[in-house]
């Protein structure tokens, strides 16, 4: 259902229709008007929110058109119950609603035709098609946006007018409303008609694809990141965008689903979304030598079939999960892993991936994570608690939050000497188990209470002027970001316009990136360095929390693997009670961690390591584990990645040259 407000709106809407019927039968014009208003407003709100319920109602014969029709039929019933069945307004209302629904057919046909014609065979970003092909503007004034809802709501004028007429016992207001409804409905249909002919119609698919091929021949992409998946998997391609921007070769991103393009993060890399498999297979990708795949999905075969390029599985994370050793990986020419751990996983799994086809390239995404230099002198240590969520199966062992969360936070808050606690929960926390949501609320309350007590403690003094200055800077940066993201940052009128005009403004893109870095710096200065904090939302990012922390407590997830890049002490909770040795055996990433039981009684060892790095018994283990999981620090991961791309491109080119030589030799023998 979504939010509590959506649930309330849904209940009001569903209860409103029986109320309308009762009001019609009584009959009571005021009651009918009130119940009708509730259903209109609730319906509109749920549409604006894209509520799940709205999408499901059509499956049970209660779709949008039906709901409006029922209201109108009940209005006719009201008029009959008011003994107005022989009144002119009764006939006018009946004729109005019949005529109004008669307009739905041409309106729906025009909207469908326009949308189909404007749905190009490809959608792009950062590809200059505007200079090569004419793509006209979408219909203005949002004529296509939620068009059915807008058209149906035009009956509001007639409904109001008829109700006023019934209450005042005069037909004039009713016929005014009827005239407005029929007039606006007709104008809506007329306004759409120009977009189905002439210069307002985009070129056909063949012309668009020909111009895309023309652009590809001019641009000559060399390395492609290929991705297919659902809306929820967009993060898997987003994590590779910055790496693609740093490639030494010419990059291109190929997507297969429009919904992924809609959820793609901003990038300067050219992006082409090609939903049709035939269109993709006919696309001119002759200059591409290396194809990178972030997920194992069926549609990969549409590019894997191309022999002129080498194919590489790069994945979307590095962990001990079964997905990291998928047998499908042997379909690729190479599999790139972060470090030796990835190579060993495939050897242990024995799924057919040859050791010589595995290349260690590090994790370029972890570059923003800073190395630990110890707690700065005079600053209180900061400990980050970043538990994962309960997971789709609701297994209590997935997260420490339910069984150990309170114990962990209480011990951190009572630590002596004191530490600062940052709590950043997983955004999905509580979505499957209410118990996890309740645990999150308790932890949040503990931290907020401790923060208030510390702020009132005279031992903790804040530099009020510095904090105020940072808050002012934060407000300035946010205002500028709002302007930059709001002006040109959103989608155009429709996908066709976004394709035509979707070339990124590099200067604006770079300014946004710079300002976000400045925002992060100002954010941490906008409150005292000893203040406990609950951090939710997308900003500050998890890696930013890593960088201001001196240690972390978490659960088995990619968060732990990523934190290891910092070299800082960390603890992982054995929520399932496997025991330290078995827990380490099953999870490579915890081999250099302080293992916590659900009572968190071992937390003192983590705090000792933070306060006295020289006496940290796990320091050397963390160095070894970091290299084992993520590879060497030098050369940098992006340098390793670029080297791997270049080496594989050479292999692809050698293969192609060899094929050409053999073909030429065969042709020569045929001539002789």
Helices and strands as residue ranges (DSSP letters): H 4-26, H 29-49, H 52-57, G 58-60, H 64-81, H 88-118, E 123-125, H 147-152, H 155-168, H 172-193, G 194-196, G 198-200, H 205-219, E 223-227, G 231-233, H 234-238, H 241-245, E 251-255, H 258-262, E 271-273, H 277-281, E 290-293, G 298-300, H 301-304, E 310-313, G 322-325, G 327-331, E 334-337, H 340-349, G 355-357, E 358-360, G 364-368, E 382-386, G 396-398, H 405-413, E 420-423, H 434-456, H 464-486, H 495-501, H 506-525, E 533-534, H 542-548, E 551-554, H 558-563, G 564-566, E 569-573, H 580-586, G 588-590, E 594-596, H 603-611, G 613-615, H 619-630, H 637-671
